[in-house]
Amino acid sequence: MIQGTKSLEGKTAIVTGSGRGIGRAIAENLHFQGAQVVIADIHFDNAKDTADALGVGALAVHADVSSADAVSRMIEATLNEFGGVDILVNNAGTDKAVPILEMEEAEWDRLMNINLKSVFLCTKAALPSMIERGGGSVISTSSIVARQGAMNGGIHYASTKSAIIGFTKTLARQMADQNIRANCIAPGVIDTDLIREHMPNDMRTKIEGSIPAKRLGKTAEIGSVVSFLASDAASYINGATIDINGGFWIG
Ligand SMILES: NC(=O)c1ccc[n+]([C@@H]2O[C@H](COP(=O)([O-])OP(=O)(O)OC[C@H]3O[C@@H](n4cnc5c(N)ncnc54)[C@H](O)[C@@H]3O)[C@@H](O)[C@H]2O)c1
């Protein structure tokens, strides 16, 4: 159950990778808070399913966020439907647990494009509308692996999630004078299909036992933090990385 007041009335948000998982929960929370939401995903059926569930004020867009052309079409669709963009959530991402000695260059490049280049492409494409509207908020999804290294995921994955923090800190400095804030979230282990597909059951049980909260995170517990970061309640938070991990990593 989503709780809180409607803090994002009149705002338009794009959430990449929001056909399922964390992105979907982020889109649900932003929409609940009154924002119009663009559900962008490489799997259009899932994007449509999310948008249909939300109803009025939600638009499904088919986009591969690692492609500059697709990203421009995503922004164009947003401007056509809602007139601008105030909030960008760079959530789309994937992982593959390949040890470094077995990793091919093509696999390294693939993940860099999906997880990191996409953040650059989407942010650059969304900024002009935010500037025109007098401000905005960019929230990008890092990970606990940027804090402590990947236990199960790939070294390329951890590299992209660390780079997103540096990208965000620099973006925060570069855009503050345009009233545009940039922040990261760093989720711990959140119970999504990504985790179910990549993490063996025995490892899941071991990890659950090591988390002070004694459980994996829920997607809704990420959505609420993103809505807060997007809202005026977070107007003085810029360049931050917010850890959401049940105490699994404490800096
Ligand atoms: N689940 C976790 O424990 C966890 C922890 C830390 C960070 N994260 C990050 O959170 C984000 C969401 O993870 P999730 O667990 O919900 O994963 P997920 O696989 O359930 O969902 C990812 C979504 O992104 C979409 N996507 C993938 N590639 C895309 C592309 N090129 N263009 C557009 N959409 C694309 C997928 O279709 C999917 O809908 C990712 O960036 C992930 O790295 C997840």
The ligand as an SDF file (V2000), in Angstrom:
LIG
                    3D

 44 48  0  0  0  0  0  0  0  0999 V2000
   16.9820   -6.0710   -7.8490 N   0  0  0  0  0  0  0  0  0  0  0  0
   18.0300   -5.6780   -7.1370 C   0  0  0  0  0  0  0  0  0  0  0  0
   18.3840   -6.2710   -6.1240 O   0  0  0  0  0  0  0  0  0  0  0  0
   18.8080   -4.4500   -7.5490 C   0  0  0  0  0  0  0  0  0  0  0  0
   19.7670   -3.9530   -6.6580 C   0  0  0  0  0  0  0  0  0  0  0  0
   20.4740   -2.8150   -6.9870 C   0  0  0  0  0  0  0  0  0  0  0  0
   20.2350   -2.1770   -8.1960 C   0  0  0  0  0  0  0  0  0  0  0  0
   19.3060   -2.6870   -9.0360 N   0  0  0  0  0  0  0  0  0  0  0  0
   19.0870   -1.9660  -10.2900 C   0  0  0  0  0  0  0  0  0  0  0  0
   17.7300   -1.5630  -10.3450 O   0  0  0  0  0  0  0  0  0  0  0  0
   17.3210   -1.5000  -11.7120 C   0  0  0  0  0  0  0  0  0  0  0  0
   16.0810   -2.3540  -11.8980 C   0  0  0  0  0  0  0  0  0  0  0  0
   16.3950   -3.6730  -11.5270 O   0  0  0  0  0  0  0  0  0  0  0  0
   15.2690   -4.8090  -11.3920 P   0  0  0  0  0  0  0  0  0  0  0  0
   15.7400   -5.7450  -10.3500 O   0  0  0  0  0  0  0  0  0  0  0  0
   13.9180   -4.2240  -11.3070 O   0  0  0  0  0  0  0  0  0  0  0  0
   15.4820   -5.5490  -12.8090 O   0  0  0  0  0  0  0  0  0  0  0  0
   14.4360   -6.2140  -13.8030 P   0  0  0  0  0  0  0  0  0  0  0  0
   15.2360   -7.0540  -14.7360 O   0  0  0  0  0  0  0  0  0  0  0  0
   13.3260   -6.8700  -13.0560 O   0  0  0  0  0  0  0  0  0  0  0  0
   13.8490   -4.9690  -14.5820 O   0  0  0  0  0  0  0  0  0  0  0  0
   14.6590   -4.2240  -15.4730 C   0  0  0  0  0  0  0  0  0  0  0  0
   13.7790   -3.6020  -16.5400 C   0  0  0  0  0  0  0  0  0  0  0  0
   14.6340   -2.8700  -17.4390 O   0  0  0  0  0  0  0  0  0  0  0  0
   14.2490   -3.1900  -18.7640 C   0  0  0  0  0  0  0  0  0  0  0  0
   15.3810   -3.0150  -19.6680 N   0  0  0  0  0  0  0  0  0  0  0  0
   16.4950   -3.7750  -19.7440 C   0  0  0  0  0  0  0  0  0  0  0  0
   17.2770   -3.3270  -20.7340 N   0  0  0  0  0  0  0  0  0  0  0  0
   16.6600   -2.2500  -21.2840 C   0  0  0  0  0  0  0  0  0  0  0  0
   16.9660   -1.3660  -22.3440 C   0  0  0  0  0  0  0  0  0  0  0  0
   18.0950   -1.5080  -23.0750 N   0  0  0  0  0  0  0  0  0  0  0  0
   16.0950   -0.3770  -22.6320 N   0  0  0  0  0  0  0  0  0  0  0  0
   14.9490   -0.2350  -21.9190 C   0  0  0  0  0  0  0  0  0  0  0  0
   14.6010   -1.0530  -20.9150 N   0  0  0  0  0  0  0  0  0  0  0  0
   15.4470   -2.0500  -20.6000 C   0  0  0  0  0  0  0  0  0  0  0  0
   13.7760   -4.6350  -18.7010 C   0  0  0  0  0  0  0  0  0  0  0  0
   12.9630   -4.9820  -19.8040 O   0  0  0  0  0  0  0  0  0  0  0  0
   13.0390   -4.6560  -17.3730 C   0  0  0  0  0  0  0  0  0  0  0  0
   11.6890   -4.2810  -17.5240 O   0  0  0  0  0  0  0  0  0  0  0  0
   18.5150   -1.9540  -12.5330 C   0  0  0  0  0  0  0  0  0  0  0  0
   19.2670   -0.8220  -12.9530 O   0  0  0  0  0  0  0  0  0  0  0  0
   19.3260   -2.7770  -11.5350 C   0  0  0  0  0  0  0  0  0  0  0  0
   20.6810   -2.8320  -11.8770 O   0  0  0  0  0  0  0  0  0  0  0  0
   18.5940   -3.8070   -8.7490 C   0  0  0  0  0  0  0  0  0  0  0  0
  1  2  1  0
  2  3  2  0
  2  4  1  0
  4  5  1  0
  4 44  2  0
  5  6  2  0
  6  7  1  0
  7  8  2  0
  8  9  1  0
  8 44  1  0
  9 10  1  0
  9 42  1  0
 10 11  1  0
 11 12  1  0
 11 40  1  0
 12 13  1  0
 13 14  1  0
 14 15  2  0
 14 16  1  0
 14 17  1  0
 17 18  1  0
 18 19  2  0
 18 20  1  0
 18 21  1  0
 21 22  1  0
 22 23  1  0
 23 24  1  0
 23 38  1  0
 24 25  1  0
 25 26  1  0
 25 36  1  0
 26 27  1  0
 26 35  1  0
 27 28  2  0
 28 29  1  0
 29 30  1  0
 29 35  2  0
 30 31  1  0
 30 32  2  0
 32 33  1  0
 33 34  2  0
 34 35  1  0
 36 37  1  0
 36 38  1  0
 38 39  1  0
 40 41  1  0
 40 42  1  0
 42 43  1  0
M  CHG  2   8   1  16  -1
M  END
$$$$
